């Protein structure tokens, strides 16, 4: 497992919720160092951007966010967060509200995302971020079995 120094922004023993706040604030500020500080040191961390391939490992994840930030910060806010947590693992499924400036004015896109956190020697860290393709309409939340799955 590769090791790299962590920023003080990702505090030792922080909760998954605190790490998630750091992740989305770093996206909104375009702060690559702050963003990478929330990720685990594990070579098996994984990130899937909307419509993109699976990116594995801290260096590859960093490179994708560096390319994204070359266009400026990402105006994204987590909403409708659903959490499942055990002693050393937490899974957050959420809706990302992404604000994009276009020639016609601001546009809101909705992206379904899942963030997975593990608790290790450095406290809680992000090990997986998977974001689906976006939609212009906020997707409904279904709490009962849907009649059609695919």
C-alpha angles and dihedrals in degrees: 000000000000118000129209132173118270127225119243088241090076096063122209111266094006116164122254087251091056092048090050091051089051091049095053094041089052090051091050091050097040088235107158096182092051091046094050091047090070093055122092119248091238118124088223098063109130136203130185116189119200108289092356136115126265108276115204129196134025095271093052092045090050091050092054093050091045088056091047092049090051083078092048134265122328112245098215133143127188116235137173093022116191115194135198116180137179131176095287107007135060129184121197121190114190149155115251115212106208121192115205126184113223134174087262092051135265118347127195119215126186121216127184111223140179123203121192122200130191127194113229140148091302093049123248117354137174113254101168137024117180119179124184127216114288132252131202091224126064106250116235120247113236116201097176128061110284118232092227122039101183 
